[in-house]
Amino acid sequence: MTHIDLTPLYRSTIGFDRMANLLDSAMRGDQASNGYPPYNIEVTGENQYGITLAVAGFEEEELNLQVENGVLTVRGKKAGNEDDKNRRFLHQGIAYRSFERKFNLADHVEVRDAELNHGLLTIQLVKEVPEAMKPKSIAINGKVSGTAIEHNESKTDPRNKAA
């Protein structure tokens, strides 16, 4: 049994549809993709990542990158060429087939750049956590670390009469 019925989860939760879909697709395995094109995912720095896809034979115009609802979709569609139709192959091992590869992005991960070089499509990603979500220190019982502002009574204060 490779399928879990998540219907009860949908009935009792609000806003967790994406998580349920991720669980469901993980349990199914990514049957939609057949391993083409091969890819690497790497950590390139603190909160920086890279995805590299082997897309040999594709031009920039034949590739499409799109981010929607936290899903990065990379599509490749080889443009038809009249010369290719007239060619006769004894063996054709290089497949210029169309593909679609999807990557689920974590919260606050954004695509920064994409570059096609020597048949490798490299996509740079960065995770930028908003200031409001970063951890912050909370003072206990009003004790604030650092310097305190001292109150000096002014000589011009009417309560301070010079003696």
HELIX and SHEET records of a PDB file:
HELIX    1   1 THR A    7  SER A   12  1                                   6    
HELIX    2   2 ASP A   17  ARG A   28  1                                  12    
HELIX    3   3 GLU A   60  GLU A   62  5                                   3    
HELIX    4   4 GLU A   82  ASN A   86  1                                   5    
HELIX    5   5 GLU A  131  MET A  133  5                                   3    
SHEET    1   A 4 TYR A  39  GLY A  45  0                                        
SHEET    2   A 4 GLN A  48  ALA A  54 -1                                        
SHEET    3   A 4 LEU A 120  LYS A 127 -1                                        
SHEET    4   A 4 VAL A 109  ASN A 117 -1                                        
SHEET    1   B 3 LEU A  63  GLU A  68  0                                        
SHEET    2   B 3 VAL A  71  GLY A  76 -1                                        
SHEET    3   B 3 PHE A  99  ASN A 104 -1                                        
END                                                                             
